[in-house]
Amino acid sequence: MYTGKQAHLRPLQPAFIMASTGETVTYRELDARTNRLAHLFRNRGLKRLDHYSIFMENNSRYLEACGAGERSGLYFTCVNSYLTAGELAYILTNSQSRILITSRAKLDVARQALKGCPKIELCIVADGESESDRIVGLQQVTAGLPQTPIADESVGTAMLYSSGTTGRPKGILRPLPEQPPVQNLPLFDFLIGLWHYREGMIYLSPAPLYHSAPQAAVNLTIRMGGTVIIMESFDPERYLELVQKWGVTHTQLVPTMFSRMLKLPEEVRKRYDLSSLEIAIHAAAPCPAAVKDDMIKWWGPIIHEYYGATEGLGFTACNSEEWLTHRGTVGKVLLGDLHILDDNMKPCPAGTPGTVWFKTASPFEYFNDPAKTAEVRSPDGSMSTVGDVGYVDEDGYLYLTDRATFMIISGGVNIYPQECENLLITHPKIADAAVFGVPNPDLGEEVKAVVQPMPGVSPGQELADELIAFCSQSLSRQKVPRSIDFEAELPRLPTGKLYKRLLRDRYWGNKTSRIV
């Protein structure tokens, strides 16, 4: 979110607009805000490569909280705003953060977390008032500080954490070269080309700003001199309305958002003019083939699929025309040397699933966790993985099938639940689905599905039988759920990722789950 260059070129252009209120912040104002906060960091003794954290919902102070660190050489950790006090405290401590920036809406959780975080020297409430020496209001604590850059500007970057859907979240630390903030990091230069960003673009951000994809997308829009429309939360019809209202040219979504828009009544979907859209990136999880096909029929060739872990190991991309030819793919590898390897680190033949390994495209390590870092690196240190499972076909296209951590072993058979989840989500009575292994005394594990019915659909055994029969038409017997339970809403993050661990742990109880 570095504004220095664009604040001179287009001072009165909106840098961002809040979707629900219309609150607009120009490049000149955003530049002044980030400079004042950068001066505060220096006054509090934060020097290059130090850490601070941000724990807020999407609001009008989020970008300056990031931008100040990006121009003062700091690592900033954007924390999932839905975490509990204990989870927040873990990340604050693990990241060695010295300052926490939060909001009034999240202050109660932050207060609880601070009790266990003595090394947090200052808690800044972005939209609140000062209440003690340790908890201060942003406007009060930065009043009178210079609106001009600090003397020792240096590029900073986010140190984000994995989502923790299968275990403890881990901080992803990338090397931070000593260079001026106006100079892009190499990864950002690559993404600008991959995502077709340009001067004057209008980017609609429907996802939480703490997540890696919105972080990068919004950052690069600001660096390119575009305008960001920030949704405080995602609503499918509101999203379509905003595309039409602001003439949105670029956007990034997750497959769950596609599914929710597709389940709007057809007359609602046809109500809005989406012709301004030039490119829509989707990421965060593999998109079910049926969902992708239906989106292409609706939106046409603007949809591009992007694959890259938070760790930034490697990237692939696939546009709509490639998808129509290679249905079910993510796309050809664009950066990094990709390998599909078996458990013995031997190459898998074309079409045979294995663990996806990349020649590390963006060097990283798990912060303060050399053991975890070693787990995701090849023995010679040249490749990395995040546990994705997939295969490459004869034409060099990558197909993602699941995550290794979600694999079910039932009677010695390896079952990847993504295939069943992708199928269940296409059923007209189902809004969301999760599939995982639960204990079975004979088989070790058996396939369990937990689903969220569409509004107005009654859960029960009749619907469960219907869904099992539906799966049996397309899946081999061992992949079909043996039983189906119902939830009013699945624990899915706004980023689209499912907290499958929270569901699975209910069924394992005191038993030791094979998945860590």
C-alpha positions as CSV (number, residue, x, y, z in Angstrom):
1,M,0.0,0.0,0.0
2,Y,2.9,2.4,-0.7
3,T,1.4,5.7,-1.8
4,G,4.5,7.9,-2.2
5,K,4.6,7.9,-6.0
6,Q,0.9,8.1,-6.7
7,A,0.3,10.8,-4.1
8,H,2.4,13.1,-6.3
9,L,0.9,12.0,-9.6
10,R,-2.9,11.9,-8.6
11,P,-3.3,13.5,-5.1
12,L,-7.1,14.0,-5.4
13,Q,-8.0,10.6,-6.9
14,P,-9.7,8.2,-4.6
15,A,-7.2,5.6,-3.4
16,F,-10.1,3.6,-1.9
17,I,-13.8,3.8,-1.3
18,M,-15.7,1.9,1.4
19,A,-18.5,0.0,-0.2
20,S,-21.3,0.4,2.4
21,T,-20.7,4.0,3.4
22,G,-19.1,5.5,0.3
23,E,-16.3,6.9,2.5
24,T,-13.6,8.0,0.2
25,V,-9.9,8.5,0.9
26,T,-7.7,10.2,-1.6
27,Y,-4.1,9.4,-2.4
28,R,-3.0,12.6,-0.7
29,E,-4.8,11.8,2.5
30,L,-3.7,8.1,2.6
31,D,-0.1,9.2,2.0
32,A,-0.4,11.6,5.0
33,R,-1.9,9.0,7.2
34,T,0.7,6.4,6.5
35,N,3.5,8.9,7.0
36,R,2.2,10.0,10.4
37,L,1.9,6.4,11.6
38,A,5.4,5.6,10.2
39,H,6.8,8.4,12.4
40,L,5.0,7.0,15.4
41,F,6.6,3.6,14.8
42,R,10.0,5.3,14.8
43,N,9.2,7.3,17.9
44,R,8.3,4.1,19.7
45,G,11.7,2.6,18.7
46,L,10.6,0.2,15.9
47,K,13.4,-0.2,13.5
48,R,13.8,-2.1,10.2
49,L,12.7,-5.8,10.4
50,D,10.8,-5.3,13.6
51,H,7.2,-6.7,13.8
52,Y,3.7,-5.4,14.6
53,S,0.3,-6.8,14.1
54,I,-3.1,-5.7,12.8
55,F,-6.4,-7.2,14.1
56,M,-9.3,-5.5,12.5
57,E,-12.4,-6.0,10.4
58,N,-12.4,-4.4,6.9
59,N,-12.6,-0.7,7.7
60,S,-11.3,2.7,6.4
61,R,-8.1,2.6,8.5
62,Y,-6.9,-0.8,7.4
63,L,-4.8,0.3,4.4
64,E,-2.9,2.9,6.4
65,A,-2.1,0.4,9.1
66,C,-0.4,-1.7,6.4
67,G,1.0,1.1,4.4
68,A,2.9,2.6,7.3
69,G,4.9,-0.6,7.8
70,E,5.5,-1.0,4.1
71,R,7.3,2.4,4.0
72,S,9.3,1.9,7.2
73,G,10.9,-1.5,6.7
74,L,8.7,-3.5,9.1
75,Y,7.1,-6.8,9.0
76,F,3.3,-6.5,9.7
77,T,1.1,-9.5,10.5
78,C,-2.6,-9.1,9.4
79,V,-4.5,-11.4,11.8
80,N,-7.7,-13.2,11.0
81,S,-10.3,-10.9,12.6
82,Y,-12.5,-13.8,13.6
83,L,-10.0,-15.4,16.0
84,T,-10.6,-15.8,19.7
85,A,-8.5,-14.0,22.3
86,G,-6.4,-17.1,22.9
87,E,-5.7,-17.5,19.2
88,L,-4.8,-13.9,18.8
89,A,-2.5,-14.0,21.8
90,Y,-0.7,-16.9,20.3
91,I,0.0,-15.1,17.0
92,L,1.0,-11.8,18.8
93,T,3.5,-13.7,20.9
94,N,4.7,-16.0,18.1
95,S,5.2,-13.1,15.7
96,Q,7.2,-11.1,18.3
97,S,5.0,-8.1,17.6
98,R,5.7,-5.0,19.6
99,I,2.6,-3.0,18.6
100,L,-1.0,-4.1,17.9
101,I,-3.4,-2.1,15.8
102,T,-7.1,-2.9,16.4
103,S,-10.5,-1.4,16.1
104,R,-13.4,-0.6,18.5
105,A,-15.3,-3.6,17.1
106,K,-12.4,-5.9,18.0
107,L,-11.1,-4.1,21.1
108,D,-12.8,-6.5,23.7
109,V,-11.0,-9.5,22.1
110,A,-7.8,-7.5,21.9
111,R,-8.0,-6.6,25.6
112,Q,-8.3,-10.2,26.6
113,A,-5.4,-11.2,24.4
114,L,-3.2,-8.5,25.8
115,K,-3.4,-10.0,29.2
116,G,-1.2,-12.8,27.9
117,C,1.1,-10.6,25.8
118,P,3.4,-8.5,28.0
119,K,5.7,-7.8,25.0
120,I,3.0,-5.8,23.3
121,E,4.1,-2.3,24.2
122,L,1.2,-0.4,22.6
123,C,-2.3,-1.1,21.4
124,I,-3.6,1.4,18.9
125,V,-7.3,1.7,18.4
126,A,-7.7,2.8,14.8
127,D,-11.1,4.4,15.2
128,G,-11.2,4.9,19.0
129,E,-10.0,7.0,21.9
130,S,-7.1,6.7,24.3
131,E,-8.0,5.0,27.5
132,S,-4.6,4.3,29.1
133,D,-0.9,4.5,28.4
134,R,-1.0,1.1,26.7
135,I,-4.3,1.4,24.8
136,V,-4.4,4.6,22.7
137,G,-6.5,6.1,19.9
138,L,-4.8,6.4,16.5
139,Q,-5.9,10.0,15.8
140,Q,-4.7,11.2,19.2
141,V,-1.4,9.4,19.2
142,T,-0.4,10.6,15.7
143,A,-1.7,14.2,16.0
144,G,1.0,16.6,15.2
145,L,3.3,14.1,13.7
146,P,4.8,15.0,10.2
147,Q,2.8,14.1,7.1
148,T,6.1,13.8,5.2
149,P,8.1,10.6,4.9
150,I,10.5,9.4,7.7
151,A,14.1,10.0,6.9
152,D,15.1,6.3,6.6
153,E,12.3,4.9,4.5
154,S,12.7,1.3,3.5
155,V,10.4,-1.3,2.0
156,G,8.4,-3.5,4.5
157,T,6.1,-6.4,3.8
158,A,3.4,-8.6,5.4
159,M,4.3,-11.6,7.4
160,L,1.1,-13.5,7.1
161,Y,0.1,-16.7,8.9
162,S,-1.4,-19.9,7.5
163,S,-5.1,-20.2,8.1
164,G,-4.7,-22.9,10.7
165,T,-7.4,-25.0,9.2
166,T,-5.5,-28.2,10.0
167,G,-3.3,-27.2,13.0
168,R,-1.5,-24.2,14.6
169,P,-1.1,-21.3,12.2
170,K,2.4,-20.6,11.0
171,G,4.0,-17.3,10.1
172,I,5.5,-17.1,6.6
173,L,8.6,-15.0,6.7
174,R,10.1,-13.8,3.4
175,P,13.5,-12.1,3.0
176,L,13.2,-8.3,3.0
177,P,15.8,-6.6,0.9
178,E,17.1,-3.2,2.0
179,Q,15.6,-1.0,-0.7
180,P,13.3,2.0,-1.0
181,P,9.6,1.4,-0.8
182,V,9.0,2.8,-4.3
183,Q,10.8,-0.2,-5.7
184,N,8.6,-3.3,-6.0
185,L,9.5,-6.6,-4.5
186,P,10.2,-9.2,-7.3
187,L,7.1,-11.2,-6.4
188,F,4.9,-8.1,-6.9
189,D,6.4,-7.3,-10.3
190,F,5.5,-10.8,-11.4
191,L,1.9,-10.6,-10.1
192,I,1.3,-7.2,-11.8
193,G,1.8,-9.0,-15.2
194,L,0.0,-12.2,-14.2
195,W,-3.1,-10.4,-13.0
196,H,-3.1,-7.8,-15.9
197,Y,-3.0,-4.8,-13.5
198,R,-2.8,-1.3,-15.1
199,E,-2.9,2.4,-14.3
200,G,-6.4,3.6,-13.6
201,M,-7.9,0.2,-12.8
202,I,-10.9,-0.1,-10.4
203,Y,-10.5,-3.1,-8.2
204,L,-13.4,-4.6,-6.2
205,S,-12.2,-6.4,-3.0
206,P,-14.9,-8.6,-1.6
207,A,-12.7,-10.6,0.9
208,P,-11.1,-9.9,4.3
209,L,-8.1,-7.7,4.0
210,Y,-6.1,-9.9,6.4
211,H,-5.9,-12.6,3.7
212,S,-2.9,-13.0,1.4
213,A,-4.7,-12.6,-1.9
214,P,-6.6,-9.3,-1.0
215,Q,-3.4,-8.1,0.6
216,A,-1.4,-8.5,-2.6
217,A,-4.3,-7.3,-4.9
218,V,-5.1,-4.2,-3.0
219,N,-1.4,-3.4,-2.5
220,L,-0.7,-3.6,-6.2
221,T,-3.8,-1.6,-7.2
222,I,-2.6,1.3,-5.0
223,R,0.9,1.0,-6.5
224,M,-0.5,1.1,-10.0
225,G,-2.6,4.2,-9.3
226,G,-6.0,2.5,-9.3
227,T,-9.0,2.8,-7.0
228,V,-10.0,0.0,-4.6
229,I,-13.6,-0.6,-3.6
230,I,-13.6,-2.4,-0.3
231,M,-16.6,-4.5,0.7
232,E,-16.9,-4.7,4.5
233,S,-18.3,-8.2,4.0
234,F,-19.4,-10.3,1.0
235,D,-23.0,-10.4,-0.2
236,P,-23.6,-11.9,-3.6
237,E,-26.1,-9.5,-4.9
238,R,-24.4,-6.5,-3.4
239,Y,-21.2,-7.6,-5.1
240,L,-22.9,-7.5,-8.5
241,E,-24.4,-4.1,-7.7
242,L,-21.0,-2.7,-6.9
243,V,-19.5,-3.9,-10.2
244,Q,-22.1,-2.0,-12.1
245,K,-22.1,1.1,-9.8
246,W,-18.3,1.7,-9.9
247,G,-17.5,0.3,-13.3
248,V,-15.2,-2.3,-11.7
249,T,-12.4,-3.6,-14.1
250,H,-10.6,-6.1,-11.9
251,T,-11.6,-8.3,-9.0
252,Q,-10.5,-11.4,-7.1
253,L,-12.9,-14.0,-5.5
254,V,-12.9,-17.5,-4.0
255,P,-14.9,-20.4,-5.3
256,T,-17.4,-20.1,-2.5
257,M,-18.3,-16.7,-3.7
258,F,-18.9,-18.0,-7.2
259,S,-21.2,-20.7,-5.7
260,R,-23.3,-18.1,-3.8
261,M,-23.7,-15.9,-6.8
262,L,-24.7,-18.8,-9.0
263,K,-27.5,-19.7,-6.5
264,L,-29.1,-16.3,-6.8
265,P,-32.3,-16.3,-8.8
266,E,-31.6,-15.9,-12.5
267,E,-33.6,-12.7,-12.7
268,V,-31.3,-11.2,-10.0
269,R,-28.1,-12.2,-11.8
270,K,-29.3,-10.7,-15.1
271,R,-30.2,-7.4,-13.4
272,Y,-26.7,-6.0,-13.3
273,D,-24.3,-4.8,-16.0
274,L,-21.0,-6.5,-15.6
275,S,-19.5,-5.4,-18.9
276,S,-16.8,-3.2,-17.3
277,L,-15.0,-6.3,-15.9
278,E,-11.7,-7.1,-17.7
279,I,-10.4,-9.8,-15.4
280,A,-11.7,-11.8,-12.5
281,I,-9.1,-13.9,-10.6
282,H,-10.2,-16.7,-8.4
283,A,-8.0,-18.4,-5.9
284,A,-7.7,-19.8,-2.3
285,A,-9.0,-23.3,-3.2
286,P,-9.6,-25.5,-6.2
287,C,-12.9,-24.6,-7.9
288,P,-15.4,-27.4,-8.6
289,A,-15.6,-28.0,-12.3
290,A,-19.3,-27.5,-12.5
291,V,-19.1,-24.2,-10.7
292,K,-16.3,-23.0,-13.0
293,D,-18.2,-24.1,-16.1
294,D,-21.3,-22.2,-15.0
295,M,-19.4,-19.0,-14.2
296,I,-17.7,-19.1,-17.6
297,K,-21.1,-19.4,-19.3
298,W,-22.2,-16.3,-17.3
299,W,-19.1,-14.1,-17.2
300,G,-17.3,-15.4,-20.3
301,P,-13.5,-15.2,-20.9
302,I,-12.7,-12.7,-18.1
303,I,-12.3,-15.5,-15.5
304,H,-8.7,-16.5,-14.7
305,E,-7.7,-19.1,-12.2
306,Y,-4.6,-18.5,-10.1
307,Y,-2.8,-21.0,-7.8
308,G,-0.2,-20.0,-5.3
309,A,0.1,-20.7,-1.6
310,T,0.4,-18.0,1.0
311,E,4.0,-19.1,1.1
312,G,4.4,-18.0,-2.5
313,L,6.0,-21.2,-3.6
314,G,5.0,-21.1,-7.2
315,F,2.2,-20.0,-9.4
316,T,0.1,-21.2,-12.2
317,A,-2.7,-19.6,-14.1
318,C,-5.5,-20.7,-16.4
319,N,-7.9,-18.5,-18.5
320,S,-11.4,-19.4,-19.5
321,E,-10.4,-20.7,-22.9
322,E,-7.8,-23.0,-21.5
323,W,-10.4,-24.2,-18.9
324,L,-12.9,-25.1,-21.7
325,T,-10.2,-27.2,-23.3
326,H,-8.7,-28.7,-20.1
327,R,-11.8,-28.8,-17.8
328,G,-10.8,-29.3,-14.2
329,T,-7.3,-27.9,-14.4
330,V,-5.7,-25.0,-12.7
331,G,-3.4,-24.3,-15.6
332,K,0.1,-24.4,-17.0
333,V,2.9,-23.6,-14.6
334,L,4.0,-20.0,-15.2
335,L,6.7,-19.6,-12.5
336,G,8.7,-22.2,-10.7
337,D,9.7,-25.7,-11.6
338,L,6.8,-28.0,-10.6
339,H,7.2,-31.7,-9.8
340,I,4.6,-34.3,-8.7
341,L,6.4,-36.7,-6.4
342,D,5.3,-39.8,-4.4
343,D,6.0,-40.5,-0.8
344,N,9.6,-41.6,-1.6
345,M,10.3,-38.3,-3.5
346,K,10.1,-40.1,-6.8
347,P,8.4,-38.5,-9.9
348,C,4.8,-39.7,-10.6
349,P,3.9,-40.5,-14.1
350,A,1.7,-38.1,-16.0
351,G,-1.9,-38.4,-14.8
352,T,-0.9,-40.0,-11.5
353,P,-1.6,-38.0,-8.3
354,G,1.2,-37.1,-5.9
355,T,2.4,-34.3,-3.7
356,V,2.9,-31.0,-5.6
357,W,6.4,-29.6,-5.1
358,F,7.8,-26.4,-6.5
359,K,11.3,-25.2,-7.1
360,T,11.0,-22.4,-4.6
361,A,10.0,-19.3,-6.5
362,S,9.8,-17.0,-3.5
363,P,12.1,-17.9,-0.6
364,F,10.5,-18.2,2.8
365,E,10.7,-19.8,6.1
366,Y,8.2,-20.5,8.9
367,F,8.9,-17.9,11.5
368,N,10.7,-19.3,14.5
369,D,9.9,-22.9,13.4
370,P,12.8,-24.6,11.8
371,A,11.2,-28.0,12.2
372,K,8.1,-27.0,10.2
373,T,10.3,-25.3,7.6
374,A,12.3,-28.5,7.1
375,E,9.1,-30.5,6.7
376,V,8.1,-28.5,3.6
377,R,11.5,-28.5,2.0
378,S,13.0,-31.2,-0.1
379,P,16.2,-32.9,1.4
380,D,18.4,-30.8,-0.9
381,G,16.5,-27.6,0.0
382,S,15.7,-26.8,-3.7
383,M,11.9,-27.5,-3.6
384,S,9.0,-26.7,-1.3
385,T,5.5,-27.9,-0.7
386,V,2.4,-27.0,1.2
387,G,0.9,-30.5,1.0
388,D,-1.3,-30.0,-2.1
389,V,-2.1,-33.2,-4.0
390,G,-2.5,-33.2,-7.8
391,Y,-1.2,-34.4,-11.1
392,V,0.1,-33.0,-14.4
393,D,-1.3,-34.2,-17.7
394,E,0.7,-34.9,-20.9
395,D,0.2,-31.2,-22.0
396,G,1.7,-29.8,-18.8
397,Y,-1.5,-28.8,-17.1
398,L,-1.7,-29.1,-13.4
399,Y,-4.9,-30.6,-11.8
400,L,-5.3,-30.0,-8.1
401,T,-7.2,-32.8,-6.3
402,D,-6.9,-32.1,-2.6
403,R,-4.6,-31.5,0.4
404,A,-2.6,-34.3,1.8
405,T,-3.6,-33.4,5.4
406,F,-7.3,-34.1,4.5
407,M,-6.6,-37.6,3.0
408,I,-8.8,-40.4,4.4
409,I,-7.3,-43.9,4.8
410,S,-10.2,-46.3,4.9
411,G,-9.3,-50.0,4.9
412,G,-5.9,-49.2,3.4
413,V,-7.4,-47.1,0.6
414,N,-6.4,-43.5,0.2
415,I,-9.4,-41.2,-0.4
416,Y,-9.2,-37.5,-1.1
417,P,-12.5,-35.8,0.0
418,Q,-12.3,-32.8,-2.4
419,E,-13.9,-34.9,-5.1
420,C,-17.0,-35.6,-3.0
421,E,-17.2,-32.1,-1.7
422,N,-17.2,-30.7,-5.3
423,L,-20.0,-33.1,-6.2
424,L,-22.2,-32.3,-3.1
425,I,-22.0,-28.6,-3.7
426,T,-23.6,-29.0,-7.1
427,H,-26.8,-30.5,-5.6
428,P,-29.6,-27.9,-5.7
429,K,-30.5,-28.5,-2.0
430,I,-27.0,-28.0,-0.7
431,A,-25.3,-24.6,0.1
432,D,-22.0,-26.0,1.5
433,A,-20.3,-29.3,2.2
434,A,-17.4,-30.7,4.1
435,V,-16.1,-34.3,3.8
436,F,-13.5,-35.9,6.1
437,G,-12.6,-39.1,7.8
438,V,-14.2,-40.3,11.1
439,P,-13.2,-43.3,13.3
440,N,-14.3,-46.8,12.1
441,P,-13.4,-49.8,14.2
442,D,-12.8,-52.1,11.2
443,L,-11.6,-49.7,8.5
444,G,-9.7,-47.2,10.6
445,E,-11.6,-44.4,9.0
446,E,-14.8,-44.0,7.1
447,V,-16.1,-41.1,4.9
448,K,-18.4,-38.6,6.6
449,A,-20.1,-35.6,5.0
450,V,-21.4,-32.6,6.9
451,V,-23.6,-30.4,4.8
452,Q,-25.4,-27.0,5.0
453,P,-28.8,-27.2,3.3
454,M,-30.1,-24.3,1.2
455,P,-32.6,-22.0,3.0
456,G,-36.0,-23.6,3.2
457,V,-34.6,-27.2,2.8
458,S,-35.4,-29.5,5.8
459,P,-32.5,-31.6,7.0
460,G,-33.1,-35.2,8.0
461,Q,-32.6,-38.8,7.0
462,E,-34.7,-38.5,3.8
463,L,-32.3,-35.8,2.5
464,A,-29.3,-37.8,3.7
465,D,-30.4,-40.8,1.7
466,E,-31.0,-38.6,-1.3
467,L,-27.5,-37.2,-1.1
468,I,-25.8,-40.6,-0.7
469,A,-27.7,-41.9,-3.7
470,F,-26.7,-38.7,-5.6
471,C,-23.0,-39.3,-4.8
472,S,-23.3,-43.0,-5.7
473,Q,-24.1,-42.1,-9.3
474,S,-20.7,-40.5,-9.8
475,L,-18.3,-41.8,-7.2
476,S,-16.8,-45.2,-6.6
477,R,-18.2,-47.0,-3.5
478,Q,-15.3,-46.2,-1.1
479,K,-15.6,-42.5,-1.8
480,V,-19.3,-42.2,-1.1
481,P,-20.1,-40.9,2.4
482,R,-21.4,-43.6,4.8
483,S,-23.4,-41.0,6.7
484,I,-24.3,-37.4,6.4
485,D,-24.9,-34.9,9.2
486,F,-26.4,-31.4,8.9
487,E,-25.3,-28.0,10.1
488,A,-27.1,-24.6,9.9
489,E,-23.8,-23.1,8.7
490,L,-20.3,-24.6,8.1
491,P,-17.3,-22.9,9.8
492,R,-16.0,-21.4,6.6
493,L,-13.7,-18.4,6.7
494,P,-14.7,-15.3,4.7
495,T,-11.6,-16.2,2.6
496,G,-13.4,-19.3,1.4
497,K,-11.3,-21.7,3.5
498,L,-13.2,-24.3,5.6
499,Y,-12.2,-24.8,9.2
500,K,-12.6,-28.6,8.6
501,R,-10.5,-29.3,11.7
502,L,-13.3,-27.9,13.9
503,L,-15.8,-30.3,12.4
504,R,-13.5,-33.3,12.3
505,D,-12.4,-33.0,15.9
506,R,-16.0,-33.4,17.1
507,Y,-16.0,-37.0,15.8
508,W,-12.6,-38.0,17.0
509,G,-13.1,-36.9,20.6
510,N,-10.3,-38.3,22.8
511,K,-9.1,-40.6,20.0
512,T,-5.9,-39.7,18.3
513,S,-6.6,-38.4,14.9
514,R,-4.1,-39.4,12.2
515,I,-4.2,-35.8,10.8
516,V,-2.2,-33.2,12.7
